[in-house]
């Protein structure tokens, strides 16, 4: 009975994921807040749709990160600009920057979720919009770097701190 419930839950989750993908294909704009924005990106990755996550991140029309940053130097409080005085909105909302963890892990391929066990997972999700990537992160063990190019052939360079194992997928 537990196995049957698990199977039904998987089917429901898959259907919900299909609905989410369809919704954002039809309208590639974030309509999420500080909690659900990174959750949405992870769900799209679970569906193998990093390309759609990238589209959401790079969309130029409002509501979008691009539009939010227009004329700003930090992430602001709202997806959509308000006509009232700029003094009424906060101009420092780094929580929207949580999407960078998704970029590190999925597009650039540097997953530090097992660093506590001295392991780095390197698994970039290659999409046609991203031809190359270089990303680095200082860890307690030293600097980790993942650099790749997917122009004519796939070439990857890694720098892994001493004593840390890289699992390349």
N, CA, C and O atoms as a DFTB+ gen file, in Angstrom:
676 C
 N C O
     1  1       0.825      -1.192       0.000
     2  2       0.000       0.000       0.000
     3  2       0.872       1.260       0.000
     4  3       0.560       2.227      -0.694
     5  1       1.957       1.251       0.772
     6  2       2.865       2.397       0.785
     7  2       3.484       2.627      -0.594
     8  3       3.628       3.769      -1.030
     9  1       3.845       1.548      -1.272
    10  2       4.430       1.672      -2.614
    11  2       3.427       2.282      -3.581
    12  3       3.796       3.095      -4.429
    13  1       2.162       1.896      -3.461
    14  2       1.126       2.438      -4.336
    15  2       0.931       3.929      -4.073
    16  3       0.774       4.709      -5.013
    17  1       0.940       4.336      -2.784
    18  2       0.820       5.756      -2.445
    19  2       1.998       6.538      -2.988
    20  3       1.828       7.640      -3.510
    21  1       3.204       5.973      -2.868
    22  2       4.404       6.640      -3.368
    23  2       4.304       6.843      -4.881
    24  3       4.642       7.912      -5.390
    25  1       3.847       5.831      -5.587
    26  2       3.688       5.912      -7.038
    27  2       2.672       6.978      -7.416
    28  3       2.889       7.730      -8.366
    29  1       1.563       7.054      -6.683
    30  2       0.551       8.069      -6.946
    31  2       1.109       9.462      -6.688
    32  3       0.844      10.391      -7.451
    33  1       1.882       9.611      -5.611
    34  2       2.502      10.906      -5.307
    35  2       3.452      11.319      -6.422
    36  3       3.488      12.490      -6.800
    37  1       4.224      10.369      -6.957
    38  2       5.134      10.669      -8.056
    39  2       4.371      11.142      -9.286
    40  3       4.796      12.077      -9.966
    41  1       3.241      10.493      -9.571
    42  2       2.422      10.878     -10.720
    43  2       1.860      12.280     -10.549
    44  3       1.863      13.071     -11.492
    45  1       1.381      12.591      -9.357
    46  2       0.841      13.927      -9.075
    47  2       1.951      14.964      -9.192
    48  3       1.750      16.019      -9.794
    49  1       3.106      14.677      -8.630
    50  2       4.236      15.609      -8.701
    51  2       4.643      15.847     -10.152
    52  3       4.938      16.980     -10.533
    53  1       4.660      14.805     -10.953
    54  2       5.022      14.945     -12.363
    55  2       4.006      15.804     -13.114
    56  3       4.381      16.640     -13.937
    57  1       2.732      15.598     -12.830
    58  2       1.685      16.415     -13.479
    59  2       1.802      17.880     -13.071
    60  3       1.661      18.775     -13.905
    61  1       2.061      18.123     -11.780
    62  2       2.234      19.501     -11.316
    63  2       3.435      20.158     -11.979
    64  3       3.381      21.323     -12.372
    65  1       4.512      19.403     -12.099
    66  2       5.712      19.921     -12.743
    67  2       5.440      20.268     -14.210
    68  3       5.927      21.281     -14.711
    69  1       4.671      19.436     -14.887
    70  2       4.287      19.721     -16.277
    71  2       3.485      21.016     -16.367
    72  3       3.685      21.808     -17.288
    73  1       2.581      21.233     -15.415
    74  2       1.776      22.461     -15.391
    75  2       2.668      23.680     -15.187
    76  3       2.495      24.702     -15.851
    77  1       3.619      23.567     -14.269
    78  2       4.543      24.681     -13.995
    79  2       5.371      25.007     -15.240
    80  3       5.512      26.174     -15.605
    81  1       5.916      23.981     -15.887
    82  2       6.721      24.201     -17.094
    83  2       5.883      24.885     -18.158
    84  3       6.338      25.853     -18.767
    85  1       4.686      24.410     -18.394
    86  2       3.808      25.003     -19.412
    87  2       3.508      26.466     -19.089
    88  3       3.543      27.323     -19.972
    89  1       3.217      26.743     -17.831
    90  2       2.900      28.118     -17.407
    91  2       4.038      29.081     -17.744
    92  3       3.807      30.162     -18.285
    93  1       5.274      28.675     -17.416
    94  2       6.407      29.584     -17.628
    95  2       6.909      29.563     -19.069
    96  3       7.621      30.482     -19.475
    97  1       6.566      28.559     -19.840
    98  2       6.849      28.604     -21.274
    99  2       5.956      29.656     -21.927
   100  3       6.399      30.407     -22.796
   101  1       4.699      29.702     -21.501
   102  2       3.744      30.644     -22.073
   103  2       3.999      32.073     -21.620
   104  3       3.736      33.015     -22.368
   105  1       4.509      32.248     -20.405
   106  2       4.773      33.587     -19.880
   107  2       6.067      33.548     -19.069
   108  3       6.028      33.340     -17.856
   109  1       7.215      33.746     -19.727
   110  2       8.511      33.583     -19.048
   111  2       8.895      34.766     -18.150
   112  3       9.907      35.430     -18.374
   113  1       8.074      35.009     -17.146
   114  2       8.338      36.070     -16.167
   115  2       8.152      35.489     -14.765
   116  3       7.225      34.721     -14.509
   117  1       9.051      35.875     -13.874
   118  2       8.882      35.470     -12.486
   119  2       7.631      36.127     -11.917
   120  3       7.365      37.303     -12.166
   121  1       6.878      35.365     -11.160
   122  2       5.746      35.900     -10.406
   123  2       5.824      35.361      -8.981
   124  3       4.818      35.194      -8.291
   125  1       7.052      35.099      -8.576
   126  2       7.323      34.466      -7.288
   127  2       7.992      35.473      -6.360
   128  3       8.432      36.538      -6.794
   129  1       8.060      35.134      -5.113
   130  2       8.708      35.992      -4.126
   131  2      10.021      35.412      -3.667
   132  3      10.614      34.573      -4.345
   133  1      10.473      35.859      -2.518
   134  2      11.805      35.491      -2.048
   135  2      11.940      34.011      -1.726
   136  3      13.037      33.460      -1.820
   137  1      10.861      33.363      -1.352
   138  2      10.917      31.942      -1.016
   139  2      10.810      31.087      -2.272
   140  3      11.609      30.172      -2.472
   141  1       9.842      31.374      -3.105
   142  2       9.524      30.485      -4.218
   143  2      10.394      30.697      -5.462
   144  3      10.419      29.823      -6.329
   145  1      11.098      31.807      -5.580
   146  2      11.934      32.012      -6.768
   147  2      13.003      30.924      -6.886
   148  3      13.092      30.286      -7.936
   149  1      13.821      30.685      -5.847
   150  2      14.799      29.600      -5.986
   151  2      14.146      28.215      -6.047
   152  3      14.688      27.311      -6.682
   153  1      12.999      28.039      -5.402
   154  2      12.289      26.760      -5.450
   155  2      11.813      26.496      -6.879
   156  3      11.920      25.374      -7.373
   157  1      11.290      27.523      -7.536
   158  2      10.847      27.388      -8.929
   159  2      12.013      26.955      -9.817
   160  3      11.866      26.047     -10.635
   161  1      13.164      27.599      -9.660
   162  2      14.318      27.245     -10.486
   163  2      14.750      25.800     -10.254
   164  3      15.096      25.102     -11.207
   165  1      14.735      25.344      -9.012
   166  2      15.088      23.948      -8.725
   167  2      14.067      22.995      -9.339
   168  3      14.436      21.931      -9.837
   169  1      12.785      23.367      -9.309
   170  2      11.748      22.519      -9.915
   171  2      11.965      22.419     -11.425
   172  3      11.817      21.345     -12.008
   173  1      12.316      23.541     -12.055
   174  2      12.588      23.505     -13.491
   175  2      13.788      22.612     -13.787
   176  3      13.793      21.897     -14.789
   177  1      14.799      22.645     -12.934
   178  2      15.954      21.764     -13.116
   179  2      15.559      20.304     -12.954
   180  3      16.045      19.435     -13.678
   181  1      14.680      20.043     -12.007
   182  2      14.213      18.670     -11.815
   183  2      13.521      18.158     -13.071
   184  3      13.560      16.964     -13.368
   185  1      12.887      19.066     -13.805
   186  2      12.216      18.697     -15.058
   187  2      13.187      18.731     -16.243
   188  3      12.788      18.488     -17.382
   189  1      14.474      19.036     -15.968
   190  2      15.460      19.109     -17.048
   191  2      15.294      20.361     -17.897
   192  3      15.690      20.380     -19.062
   193  1      14.712      21.402     -17.320
   194  2      14.422      22.622     -18.068
   195  2      15.255      23.810     -17.577
   196  3      14.727      24.887     -17.300
   197  1      16.559      23.586     -17.477
   198  2      17.449      24.685     -17.117
   199  2      17.366      25.814     -18.146
   200  3      17.577      26.980     -17.814
   201  1      17.056      25.457     -19.410
   202  2      16.904      26.478     -20.448
   203  2      15.772      27.441     -20.110
   204  3      15.884      28.638     -20.377
   205  1      14.697      26.947     -19.534
   206  2      13.578      27.806     -19.153
   207  2      13.942      28.648     -17.932
   208  3      13.556      29.813     -17.846
   209  1      14.684      28.064     -16.987
   210  2      15.181      28.842     -15.852
   211  2      16.073      29.974     -16.316
   212  3      15.975      31.094     -15.814
   213  1      16.950      29.686     -17.278
   214  2      17.820      30.714     -17.844
   215  2      16.999      31.806     -18.511
   216  3      17.301      32.990     -18.364
   217  1      15.961      31.415     -19.242
   218  2      15.083      32.382     -19.905
   219  2      14.435      33.308     -18.874
   220  3      14.372      34.521     -19.076
   221  1      13.958      32.736     -17.777
   222  2      13.363      33.562     -16.723
   223  2      14.391      34.544     -16.153
   224  3      14.082      35.712     -15.915
   225  1      15.604      34.057     -15.942
   226  2      16.644      34.922     -15.356
   227  2      17.101      36.038     -16.293
   228  3      17.542      37.090     -15.831
   229  1      17.000      35.821     -17.590
   230  2      17.534      36.798     -18.538
   231  2      16.450      37.571     -19.284
   232  3      16.762      38.371     -20.167
   233  1      15.188      37.345     -18.944
   234  2      14.088      38.077     -19.587
   235  2      14.268      39.575     -19.354
   236  3      14.603      40.005     -18.250
   237  1      14.045      40.356     -20.393
   238  2      14.262      41.800     -20.271
   239  2      13.009      42.579     -19.906
   240  3      13.107      43.658     -19.321
   241  1      11.840      42.057     -20.235
   242  2      10.615      42.807     -19.948
   243  2      10.111      42.493     -18.543
   244  3      10.346      41.409     -18.011
   245  1       9.415      43.458     -17.955
   246  2       8.909      43.325     -16.586
   247  2       7.803      42.280     -16.513
   248  3       7.052      42.100     -17.472
   249  1       7.702      41.604     -15.402
   250  2       8.614      41.616     -14.259
   251  2       9.822      40.715     -14.491
   252  3       9.683      39.568     -14.917
   253  1      10.996      41.244     -14.208
   254  2      12.230      40.499     -14.433
   255  2      13.365      41.106     -13.618
   256  3      13.281      42.240     -13.146
   257  1      14.424      40.323     -13.468
   258  2      15.614      40.862     -12.813
   259  2      16.171      42.032     -13.622
   260  3      16.603      43.034     -13.052
   261  1      16.162      41.907     -14.931
   262  2      16.682      42.972     -15.796
   263  2      15.924      44.273     -15.546
   264  3      16.528      45.325     -15.334
   265  1      14.602      44.188     -15.573
   266  2      13.797      45.381     -15.358
   267  2      13.954      45.911     -13.936
   268  3      14.002      47.122     -13.722
   269  1      14.033      44.999     -12.966
   270  2      14.205      45.415     -11.576
   271  2      15.489      46.219     -11.394
   272  3      15.533      47.165     -10.609
   273  1      16.532      45.833     -12.128
   274  2      17.837      46.483     -11.980
   275  2      17.991      47.744     -12.835
   276  3      18.953      48.494     -12.666
   277  1      17.060      47.977     -13.741
   278  2      17.140      49.153     -14.617
   279  2      17.220      50.424     -13.772
   280  3      16.285      50.750     -13.040
   281  1      18.326      51.127     -13.876
   282  2      18.526      52.365     -13.126
   283  2      18.864      52.151     -11.659
   284  3      18.885      53.112     -10.890
   285  1      19.128      50.927     -11.256
   286  2      19.442      50.614      -9.860
   287  2      20.855      50.039      -9.766
   288  3      21.450      49.646     -10.769
   289  1      21.368      49.998      -8.559
   290  2      22.664      49.355      -8.338
   291  2      22.531      48.136      -7.428
   292  3      23.500      47.409      -7.209
   293  1      21.324      47.917      -6.901
   294  2      21.040      46.748      -6.065
   295  2      19.682      46.193      -6.462
   296  3      18.944      46.820      -7.223
   297  1      19.356      45.021      -5.948
   298  2      18.029      44.459      -6.172
   299  2      17.031      45.194      -5.290
   300  3      17.271      45.394      -4.100
   301  1      15.912      45.594      -5.880
   302  2      14.921      46.371      -5.136
   303  2      13.855      45.465      -4.553
   304  3      13.930      44.241      -4.666
   305  1      12.867      46.076      -3.931
   306  2      11.872      45.351      -3.159
   307  2      10.797      44.672      -4.002
   308  3      10.240      43.657      -3.586
   309  1      10.502      45.210      -5.165
   310  2       9.372      44.729      -5.949
   311  2       9.794      44.311      -7.345
   312  3      10.757      44.847      -7.894
   313  1       9.070      43.344      -7.926
   314  2       9.312      42.952      -9.312
   315  2       8.922      44.075     -10.267
   316  3       9.588      44.300     -11.278
   317  1       7.857      44.765      -9.947
   318  2       7.340      45.785     -10.862
   319  2       7.561      47.152     -10.238
   320  3       7.293      47.361      -9.055
   321  1       8.053      48.077     -11.050
   322  2       8.321      49.425     -10.559
   323  2       7.007      50.120     -10.213
   324  3       6.004      49.965     -10.910
   325  1       7.028      50.879      -9.139
   326  2       5.866      51.629      -8.709
   327  2       6.058      53.093      -9.073
   328  3       7.186      53.585      -9.112
   329  1       4.977      53.777      -9.336
   330  2       5.053      55.180      -9.745
   331  2       5.345      56.109      -8.579
   332  3       5.740      57.257      -8.784
   333  1       5.155      55.624      -7.357
   334  2       5.381      56.500      -6.212
   335  2       6.871      56.766      -6.019
   336  3       7.707      56.206      -6.728
   337  1       7.182      57.588      -5.096
   338  2       8.563      58.011      -4.848
   339  2       9.467      56.813      -4.585
   340  3       9.087      55.875      -3.885
   341  1      10.659      56.859      -5.152
   342  2      11.627      55.780      -4.936
   343  2      11.994      55.640      -3.463
   344  3      12.472      54.589      -3.035
   345  1      11.772      56.688      -2.698
   346  2      12.132      56.614      -1.283
   347  2      11.232      55.648      -0.513
   348  3      11.565      55.260       0.607
   349  1      10.099      55.256      -1.094
   350  2       9.181      54.377      -0.370
   351  2       9.492      52.899      -0.573
   352  3       8.856      52.049       0.051
   353  1      10.457      52.575      -1.432
   354  2      10.805      51.169      -1.616
   355  2      12.244      50.935      -1.173
   356  3      13.105      51.809      -1.272
   357  1      12.461      49.744      -0.691
   358  2      13.800      49.378      -0.261
   359  2      14.675      49.122      -1.489
   360  3      14.231      48.529      -2.472
   361  1      15.905      49.573      -1.414
   362  2      16.839      49.396      -2.526
   363  2      17.955      48.413      -2.182
   364  3      19.030      48.451      -2.781
   365  1      17.699      47.545      -1.227
   366  2      18.708      46.554      -0.867
   367  2      18.025      45.266      -0.455
   368  3      17.761      45.037       0.725
   369  1      17.745      44.435      -1.433
   370  2      17.082      43.164      -1.173
   371  2      17.907      42.014      -1.724
   372  3      17.558      41.426      -2.748
   373  1      19.007      41.692      -1.042
   374  2      19.879      40.637      -1.556
   375  2      19.235      39.256      -1.559
   376  3      19.788      38.324      -2.144
   377  1      18.078      39.103      -0.918
   378  2      17.448      37.784      -0.892
   379  2      17.075      37.324      -2.282
   380  3      17.035      36.119      -2.527
   381  1      16.797      38.243      -3.216
   382  2      16.530      37.826      -4.584
   383  2      17.799      37.267      -5.235
   384  3      17.727      36.614      -6.276
   385  1      18.939      37.519      -4.633
   386  2      20.195      36.973      -5.123
   387  2      20.356      35.488      -4.856
   388  3      21.346      34.890      -5.276
   389  1      19.395      34.881      -4.161
   390  2      19.457      33.440      -3.875
   391  2      19.486      32.623      -5.155
   392  3      19.872      31.455      -5.130
   393  1      19.088      33.211      -6.264
   394  2      19.114      32.483      -7.534
   395  2      20.542      32.172      -7.957
   396  3      20.760      31.293      -8.791
   397  1      21.508      32.870      -7.401
   398  2      22.898      32.604      -7.762
   399  2      23.325      31.201      -7.374
   400  3      24.165      30.605      -8.048
   401  1      22.765      30.664      -6.304
   402  2      23.078      29.275      -5.924
   403  2      22.653      28.333      -7.046
   404  3      23.350      27.361      -7.338
   405  1      21.512      28.617      -7.679
   406  2      21.045      27.802      -8.802
   407  2      21.987      27.943      -9.999
   408  3      22.292      26.959     -10.674
   409  1      22.439      29.152     -10.254
   410  2      23.373      29.385     -11.361
   411  2      24.671      28.623     -11.112
   412  3      25.175      27.942     -12.006
   413  1      25.216      28.736      -9.894
   414  2      26.449      28.013      -9.545
   415  2      26.285      26.520      -9.774
   416  3      27.098      25.889     -10.449
   417  1      25.208      25.958      -9.196
   418  2      25.026      24.514      -9.198
   419  2      24.624      23.971     -10.565
   420  3      25.165      22.955     -11.002
   421  1      23.700      24.617     -11.242
   422  2      23.116      24.044     -12.444
   423  2      23.756      24.528     -13.738
   424  3      24.103      23.711     -14.590
   425  1      23.918      25.812     -13.902
   426  2      24.491      26.296     -15.163
   427  2      26.008      26.181     -15.180
   428  3      26.590      25.712     -16.159
   429  1      26.652      26.612     -14.090
   430  2      28.110      26.527     -14.044
   431  2      28.581      25.142     -13.604
   432  3      29.690      24.726     -13.941
   433  1      27.750      24.435     -12.862
   434  2      28.058      23.060     -12.507
   435  2      28.856      22.861     -11.236
   436  3      29.377      21.767     -11.019
   437  1      28.973      23.863     -10.393
   438  2      29.736      23.730      -9.150
   439  2      28.773      23.524      -7.987
   440  3      28.135      24.468      -7.522
   441  1      28.677      22.297      -7.530
   442  2      27.758      21.926      -6.453
   443  2      28.585      21.633      -5.205
   444  3      29.344      20.664      -5.165
   445  1      28.432      22.469      -4.201
   446  2      29.208      22.331      -2.965
   447  2      28.393      21.690      -1.839
   448  3      28.782      21.771      -0.674
   449  1      27.281      21.060      -2.173
   450  2      26.399      20.502      -1.152
   451  2      27.030      19.343      -0.376
   452  3      26.514      18.974       0.679
   453  1      28.110      18.767      -0.855
   454  2      28.794      17.669      -0.154
   455  2      30.185      18.095       0.342
   456  3      31.020      17.253       0.672
   457  1      30.414      19.383       0.386
   458  2      31.718      19.883       0.810
   459  2      32.043      19.460       2.241
   460  3      33.213      19.283       2.581
   461  1      31.020      19.295       3.084
   462  2      31.237      18.839       4.458
   463  2      31.961      17.490       4.484
   464  3      32.623      17.150       5.464
   465  1      31.826      16.726       3.391
   466  2      32.465      15.420       3.269
   467  2      33.699      15.498       2.360
   468  3      34.184      14.483       1.860
   469  1      34.193      16.724       2.160
   470  2      35.346      16.996       1.300
   471  2      35.132      16.487      -0.129
   472  3      36.038      15.933      -0.751
   473  1      33.903      16.690      -0.632
   474  2      33.573      16.327      -2.004
   475  2      32.930      17.515      -2.709
   476  3      32.142      18.259      -2.124
   477  1      33.284      17.671      -3.962
   478  2      32.660      18.662      -4.828
   479  2      32.026      17.890      -5.975
   480  3      32.640      16.992      -6.552
   481  1      30.799      18.249      -6.297
   482  2      30.138      17.643      -7.448
   483  2      30.210      18.648      -8.590
   484  3      29.844      19.812      -8.426
   485  1      30.678      18.200      -9.734
   486  2      30.780      19.054     -10.916
   487  2      29.844      18.472     -11.971
   488  3      30.102      17.402     -12.523
   489  1      28.752      19.190     -12.244
   490  2      27.740      18.664     -13.158
   491  2      27.012      19.802     -13.859
   492  3      25.843      20.056     -13.570
   493  1      27.687      20.494     -14.779
   494  2      26.988      21.575     -15.481
   495  2      25.869      21.014     -16.362
   496  3      26.036      19.984     -17.015
   497  1      24.740      21.700     -16.370
   498  2      23.633      21.333     -17.256
   499  2      23.807      22.188     -18.502
   500  3      23.560      23.393     -18.478
   501  1      24.222      21.572     -19.565
   502  2      24.529      22.316     -20.787
   503  2      23.247      22.711     -21.504
   504  3      22.392      21.873     -21.794
   505  1      23.132      23.999     -21.780
   506  2      22.011      24.522     -22.556
   507  2      22.586      25.377     -23.675
   508  3      23.681      25.924     -23.544
   509  1      21.856      25.493     -24.765
   510  2      22.395      26.176     -25.940
   511  2      22.659      27.665     -25.698
   512  3      23.499      28.253     -26.380
   513  1      21.964      28.282     -24.748
   514  2      22.162      29.709     -24.493
   515  2      23.497      30.013     -23.797
   516  3      23.988      31.140     -23.869
   517  1      24.075      29.033     -23.137
   518  2      25.331      29.248     -22.406
   519  2      26.437      28.492     -23.129
   520  3      26.495      27.263     -23.087
   521  1      27.311      29.241     -23.790
   522  2      28.405      28.636     -24.570
   523  2      29.647      28.368     -23.729
   524  3      30.454      27.499     -24.057
   525  1      29.793      29.128     -22.636
   526  2      30.948      28.921     -21.772
   527  2      30.632      29.469     -20.385
   528  3      29.721      30.276     -20.200
   529  1      31.409      29.004     -19.431
   530  2      31.198      29.429     -18.050
   531  2      32.505      29.320     -17.282
   532  3      33.285      28.390     -17.485
   533  1      32.728      30.268     -16.412
   534  2      33.834      30.200     -15.456
   535  2      33.280      30.639     -14.117
   536  3      32.703      31.719     -13.986
   537  1      33.465      29.787     -13.129
   538  2      32.968      30.124     -11.802
   539  2      33.976      29.646     -10.774
   540  3      34.616      28.611     -10.959
   541  1      34.117      30.392      -9.698
   542  2      35.038      29.986      -8.643
   543  2      34.416      30.282      -7.292
   544  3      33.548      31.145      -7.156
   545  1      34.877      29.550      -6.309
   546  2      34.378      29.722      -4.953
   547  2      35.491      29.399      -3.978
   548  3      36.132      28.354      -4.081
   549  1      35.722      30.298      -3.029
   550  2      36.671      30.011      -1.957
   551  2      35.972      29.118      -0.942
   552  3      34.894      29.455      -0.452
   553  1      36.578      27.991      -0.631
   554  2      36.041      27.063       0.363
   555  2      37.006      27.039       1.538
   556  3      38.100      27.595       1.440
   557  1      36.633      26.417       2.636
   558  2      37.572      26.288       3.761
   559  2      38.836      25.512       3.387
   560  3      39.837      25.595       4.098
   561  1      38.806      24.763       2.287
   562  2      39.942      23.941       1.870
   563  2      40.773      24.589       0.771
   564  3      41.844      24.090       0.426
   565  1      40.290      25.688       0.225
   566  2      40.963      26.362      -0.873
   567  2      39.972      26.718      -1.978
   568  3      38.769      26.491      -1.850
   569  1      40.489      27.268      -3.037
   570  2      39.642      27.748      -4.129
   571  2      39.268      26.607      -5.080
   572  3      40.114      25.809      -5.483
   573  1      37.977      26.551      -5.426
   574  2      37.481      25.591      -6.413
   575  2      37.067      26.381      -7.653
   576  3      36.424      27.426      -7.549
   577  1      37.438      25.876      -8.815
   578  2      37.110      26.554     -10.075
   579  2      36.566      25.529     -11.062
   580  3      37.129      24.446     -11.223
   581  1      35.471      25.882     -11.716
   582  2      34.932      25.091     -12.817
   583  2      34.844      26.029     -14.011
   584  3      34.192      27.071     -13.959
   585  1      35.506      25.639     -15.075
   586  2      35.520      26.449     -16.293
   587  2      35.254      25.503     -17.455
   588  3      35.890      24.457     -17.578
   589  1      34.305      25.884     -18.304
   590  2      34.072      25.053     -19.479
   591  2      33.705      25.892     -20.684
   592  3      33.254      27.033     -20.574
   593  1      33.916      25.286     -21.829
   594  2      33.512      25.860     -23.104
   595  2      32.782      24.774     -23.873
   596  3      33.230      23.630     -23.931
   597  1      31.660      25.141     -24.459
   598  2      30.876      24.181     -25.235
   599  2      30.622      24.760     -26.625
   600  3      29.528      24.632     -27.175
   601  1      31.639      25.391     -27.177
   602  2      31.496      25.992     -28.505
   603  2      31.433      24.904     -29.576
   604  3      30.346      24.500     -29.990
   605  1      32.592      24.432     -30.021
   606  2      32.643      23.378     -31.054
   607  2      32.796      21.998     -30.432
   608  3      32.342      20.995     -30.983
   609  1      33.446      21.969     -29.272
   610  2      33.589      20.734     -28.513
   611  2      33.522      21.117     -27.040
   612  3      33.693      22.282     -26.681
   613  1      33.275      20.140     -26.208
   614  2      33.187      20.412     -24.782
   615  2      34.567      20.275     -24.155
   616  3      35.196      19.221     -24.243
   617  1      35.036      21.350     -23.518
   618  2      36.328      21.357     -22.840
   619  2      36.098      21.902     -21.430
   620  3      35.466      22.943     -21.246
   621  1      36.624      21.176     -20.439
   622  2      36.448      21.608     -19.058
   623  2      37.789      21.639     -18.352
   624  3      38.618      20.745     -18.524
   625  1      37.993      22.683     -17.552
   626  2      39.153      22.792     -16.675
   627  2      38.636      22.895     -15.246
   628  3      37.697      23.640     -14.965
   629  1      39.255      22.147     -14.357
   630  2      38.869      22.154     -12.952
   631  2      40.057      22.488     -12.075
   632  3      41.186      22.084     -12.353
   633  1      39.793      23.225     -11.021
   634  2      40.764      23.403      -9.948
   635  2      40.042      22.932      -8.690
   636  3      38.994      23.459      -8.318
   637  1      40.625      21.933      -8.050
   638  2      40.027      21.337      -6.857
   639  2      41.025      21.478      -5.712
   640  3      42.194      21.127      -5.873
   641  1      40.590      21.980      -4.564
   642  2      41.517      22.119      -3.435
   643  2      42.108      20.776      -3.015
   644  3      41.455      19.739      -3.127
   645  1      43.344      20.805      -2.533
   646  2      43.993      19.589      -2.049
   647  2      43.157      18.954      -0.948
   648  3      42.629      19.641      -0.074
   649  1      43.049      17.643      -1.007
   650  2      42.290      16.903      -0.013
   651  2      40.798      16.809      -0.288
   652  3      40.060      16.178       0.469
   653  1      40.348      17.445      -1.390
   654  2      38.939      17.415      -1.766
   655  2      38.813      16.571      -3.049
   656  3      39.652      16.662      -3.945
   657  1      37.777      15.771      -3.118
   658  2      37.526      14.936      -4.283
   659  2      36.458      15.586      -5.140
   660  3      35.458      16.086      -4.623
   661  1      36.667      15.582      -6.453
   662  2      35.657      16.096      -7.379
   663  2      34.985      14.910      -8.077
   664  3      35.654      14.064      -8.671
   665  1      33.680      14.865      -7.996
   666  2      32.891      13.866      -8.683
   667  2      32.308      14.565      -9.924
   668  3      31.387      15.373      -9.808
   669  1      32.842      14.255     -11.090
   670  2      32.435      14.925     -12.333
   671  2      31.350      14.098     -13.003
   672  3      31.544      12.920     -13.304
   673  1      30.218      14.723     -13.230
   674  2      29.084      14.046     -13.867
   675  2      28.801      14.726     -15.210
   676  3      27.884      14.323     -15.925
